[in-house]
């Protein structure tokens, strides 16, 4: 049996469910096989809330995805309500309207980067400002405040310091609360105004709700895409044959984006999913793979590992921009599928498509010298030095 055969053999993937200890030191169930992770994501017997949140096991100290959120008795109804309110912000019509603006932002950032003298830090030149500019435009947040919300986002996503994470979330919420008050007085064509003026079953979102949701969108809308850009760049820069194929054939861009989203590198700050996976809490006793997951138990879903499950993806460890189909779980699945997926895909498609028309980039340092951000929820890189032929 070859190494590849061993990986694709279901019996070689390890147990379907295992007891692990989280980064916070609590006990959890870990599920990593693709089919199992997908099934749990779609199963409403697992949720984000907990009947006794003060006693609930935690994944980390982060205030976002570190522990339970929402009210146990109203979680499903509130999820449906919020998705109906927020969904129009990421509609196909709004994404189509945004596309020219995102393309212009990409060109401006790349123009500025390529007028510099290499090596240049692509993380600072492109990876951070692109998603920040886009989410600011979508929400109606002044880009001039980017240094503040960047700092607060880093604080919110800190995995080890609970007080720092709480302070970051409080600062981010207070900032958004002030913006919400301004939007309530004078609505504009942005998502915050939309949240305040669009009723669901006759009821509009309260200012406090809009501020908290806006803070979450501001965090998720730029931090996760920053990480995807960094990771995608490193994948392409360390796989020259794949980069060459993409540069030669523009029809590969959509497949390249999906493969970037599917693939994730452990040497670029990927968190150990035995300690830090996507959390769910069992809302009732659930029989799974021969064990009973008790009501209230914490379950970690290893999305990155599931995306490399050889029982679902051929040659799963290879980075292949021609991979099709590519039903990765990076945006989740089922009732909590990420509403921001169209926006993230659009940003990645515009950026990596535009890079085809620019000088061919190279890493300016060995990949082993790239420094991952291991203390942050989103991971990613501290810097991404690149160079090119002048």
Buried (B, 14 or more C-beta within 10 A) or exposed (E): EEEBEEBBEEEEBEEBBBEBEBBBEBEBBBBBBBEBBBBBBBBEBBBBBBEEBEEBBBBBBBBBBBBBBBEBEEBBEBBEBBBEBBEBBBEEEBBEEBEEBBBEBBBEBBEEBBEEEBBBBBBEBBBBBBBBBBBBBBBBBEEEBBEEBBEBBBBBBBBBBBEBBBBBBBBBBEBBBEBBEEBBEEBEEBBBBBBBEBEEEEEBBEBEBBBBBBBBBBBBBBBBBBBBBBBBBBBBBBBEEBBEBBBEBEEBBBBBBBBBBBBBBEEBBBBEBBBBBBBBBBBEEBEBEEBEBEBBBBBBBBBBBBBBBBBBBEEBEBBBBEBEEBEBBBBBBEBBEBBBBBBBBBBBBBBBBBBBEBEEBBBBBEEEEBEBBBBBBBBBBBBBBBBBEE
